[in-house]
């Protein structure tokens, strides 16, 4: 899977309130919608974007194309990393990562928000792993294959929790 994830990434940041103060949750999603990396910062500047990208590139290796929003911090960080030629910006090009925010927001609402930055970071990474484990694109497979993969995921989860 490590080699397969080198095709296309989508990067985005979302606002998260912690005790009334705005923080930013940076996320990297691959072409299939799996969350690769989550990172929480207090600022939305070049330094934060650079540390997030370095962390993602270190963990998952080089990438062929990175789709980002129009935030200037992405461009500055990409030019410092030497990946500026791989950056793609488009009005609706980043919908893959924008749609991946919805399950996180739904769960955040149920939890009645966050109170500190560290639990937010821990929750974001755990939530991403769980979502990746159980999310099996239903619209791309037939019912029998879907049921088999879903049962395998559940059995693996029960085995881990035992």
BASETOR-531753 format. One line per 4 residues: for each residue x, y, z of C-alpha. Coordinates in steps of 0.1 Angstrom, whole numbers, always signed. Layout:
N
X/Y/Z  ...
END
This chain:
162
+0/+0/+0  +29/+24/+6  +37/+25/-31  +0/+29/-41
-4/+60/-19  +22/+79/-39  -3/+88/-66  -23/+118/-54
-29/+135/-21  -54/+162/-11  -45/+186/+17  -68/+208/+36
-72/+225/+70  -103/+229/+90  -112/+252/+119  -118/+236/+153
-128/+256/+184  -112/+247/+217  -126/+267/+246  -137/+294/+222
-102/+297/+206  -97/+288/+170  -72/+260/+162  -66/+243/+129
-67/+206/+120  -46/+199/+89  -55/+167/+71  -40/+147/+42
-63/+123/+22  -53/+100/-6  -71/+95/-39  -94/+69/-24
-105/+90/+6  -84/+74/+33  -70/+99/+58  -32/+97/+58
-23/+123/+83  -39/+146/+109  -21/+175/+126  -33/+202/+150
-18/+237/+152  -27/+270/+167  -18/+290/+136  -25/+286/+99
+8/+299/+85  +38/+287/+65  +55/+271/+95  +24/+250/+104
+19/+240/+67  +56/+231/+64  +57/+209/+96  +25/+192/+85
+39/+184/+50  +72/+173/+63  +55/+149/+87  +32/+135/+60
+61/+131/+35  +83/+114/+61  +56/+89/+70  +42/+81/+35
+71/+89/+11  +71/+110/-20  +39/+119/-39  +32/+124/-75
+6/+153/-72  -7/+173/-42  -40/+190/-45  -44/+219/-21
-67/+248/-14  -58/+284/-23  -41/+292/+10  -7/+309/+4
+9/+289/+32  +7/+258/+10  +25/+275/-19  +53/+288/+4
+57/+254/+21  +57/+236/-12  +84/+259/-26  +106/+253/+4
+102/+216/+1  +109/+217/-37  +75/+203/-46  +60/+234/-61
+57/+217/-95  +36/+190/-80  +10/+213/-65  -25/+215/-81
-50/+242/-71  -86/+242/-84  -119/+255/-74  -135/+221/-68
-104/+200/-71  -101/+195/-33  -136/+181/-27  -121/+147/-17
-107/+161/+15  -135/+185/+21  -159/+155/+22  -137/+137/+46
-144/+164/+72  -180/+154/+75  -176/+122/+96  -152/+140/+119
-176/+170/+123  -205/+146/+131  -184/+128/+158  -172/+161/+172
-208/+174/+176  -217/+143/+195  -187/+147/+218  -197/+184/+225
-165/+198/+212  -129/+197/+226  -114/+213/+256  -77/+209/+250
-54/+205/+220  -37/+172/+230  -70/+152/+232  -80/+167/+199
-48/+155/+182  -53/+120/+197  -89/+118/+187  -82/+130/+152
-56/+103/+146  -76/+75/+162  -108/+86/+144  -90/+86/+110
-76/+51/+116  -110/+37/+126  -128/+54/+97  -102/+40/+73
-106/+6/+88  -144/+4/+84  -149/+26/+54  -152/+3/+24
-166/+22/-6  -200/+6/-8  -209/+22/-41  -178/+5/-58
-184/-31/-49  -212/-56/-51  -231/-67/-20  -213/-100/-14
-178/-84/-15  -190/-55/+7  -204/-80/+33  -172/-100/+32
-149/-70/+37  -171/-56/+64  -172/-89/+83  -134/-92/+80
-130/-56/+93  -153/-63/+123  -135/-96/+131  -101/-79/+130
-114/-52/+152  -128/-77/+177  -95/-95/+177  -77/-63/+185
-100/-54/+213  -99/-89/+229
END
